[in-house]
């Protein structure tokens, strides 16, 4: 299985796509876990299938952080909790000018913090321009 959110990975080439992010569905009961659990919290099974987390999601809540840790080259970052159609709620960065609770976002994965020789990847939620 793969590691999940904010996994440290080798720096990607400009031509390389960001790695996908995964949730894990229990093979026994169907409960979806994120991040990865080694034992299902519902039934105790240890067998999981990977589920790619992508597509549209809804913004549940958000905040803007101004006092960032060392290493960030921005004055502030927005973070949000989003709900996927399967009911799973996850956190990630927002790349949205004016976040509004309930707005539809699109899931992307990108570098959330650059490192020397390695980058940290995670969710970056963007405005959904695919709506009709």
SVG drawing of the C-alpha trace seen along z (x, -y; Angstrom):
<svg xmlns="http://www.w3.org/2000/svg" viewBox="-24 -38 42 47">
<polyline fill="none" stroke="black" stroke-width="0.4" points="0.0,0.0 1.0,-3.6 1.5,-6.3 -0.9,-9.2 -1.4,-12.9 1.8,-14.9 4.0,-11.9 7.6,-12.9 8.5,-12.0 11.5,-12.7 11.3,-16.0 9.3,-15.6 10.4,-16.7 8.4,-19.5 7.1,-16.8 6.0,-14.4 2.5,-14.5 1.9,-14.7 1.2,-11.3 -2.4,-10.5 -3.8,-10.5 -5.6,-7.5 -8.2,-6.5 -8.6,-2.9 -11.8,-0.9 -12.2,2.1 -12.7,5.2 -14.9,6.7 -17.4,4.0 -16.8,1.2 -15.8,-1.5 -13.6,-4.1 -10.5,-5.3 -8.3,-8.3 -5.5,-8.4 -4.5,-4.7 -5.4,-2.5 -3.9,0.9 -7.0,2.3 -10.6,1.3 -12.1,-0.8 -15.5,0.7 -14.9,4.5 -11.3,5.2 -10.3,6.4 -6.8,5.8 -7.6,6.0 -8.1,2.8 -8.5,1.6 -7.1,-1.7 -9.6,-4.4 -8.2,-7.4 -9.4,-10.6 -10.1,-13.0 -12.8,-15.0 -15.4,-17.4 -15.9,-18.0 -17.7,-20.5 -16.0,-22.9 -17.2,-22.2 -15.1,-24.8 -11.9,-26.8 -9.3,-29.1 -6.5,-31.3 -3.2,-31.0 -0.9,-34.0 1.8,-32.7 3.4,-30.0 6.3,-27.7 9.7,-28.4 10.2,-27.4 7.0,-28.9 7.6,-31.7 4.0,-33.1 2.4,-35.6 -0.5,-33.3 -2.2,-30.0 -5.8,-28.9 -6.7,-25.4 -10.0,-23.7 -12.0,-20.6 -13.8,-19.1 -16.4,-16.4 -16.2,-14.0 -19.3,-12.4 -18.5,-9.1 -18.9,-11.0 -15.2,-11.1 -13.9,-14.4 -10.3,-15.4 -8.1,-18.5 -5.9,-20.3 -4.7,-23.6 -7.1,-25.9 -6.0,-27.7 -9.2,-29.9 -9.4,-33.7 -12.6,-33.9 -13.5,-30.6 -17.2,-30.1 -18.6,-27.3 -20.6,-25.0 -18.7,-25.9 -17.8,-23.1 -14.1,-22.6 -11.9,-20.4 -9.3,-18.1 -5.7,-18.4 -2.4,-17.1 0.7,-19.2 3.7,-20.3 2.5,-21.8 6.0,-22.4 9.3,-22.4 12.3,-20.7 15.9,-20.3 16.0,-17.2 12.5,-16.2 9.0,-17.8 6.0,-17.2 2.8,-16.4 -0.7,-16.9 -4.2,-18.0 -4.6,-21.4 -8.3,-22.2 -9.1,-24.7 -12.2,-26.3 -14.2,-23.9 -14.2,-25.3 -15.7,-22.1 -19.2,-23.0 -21.8,-23.5"/>
</svg>
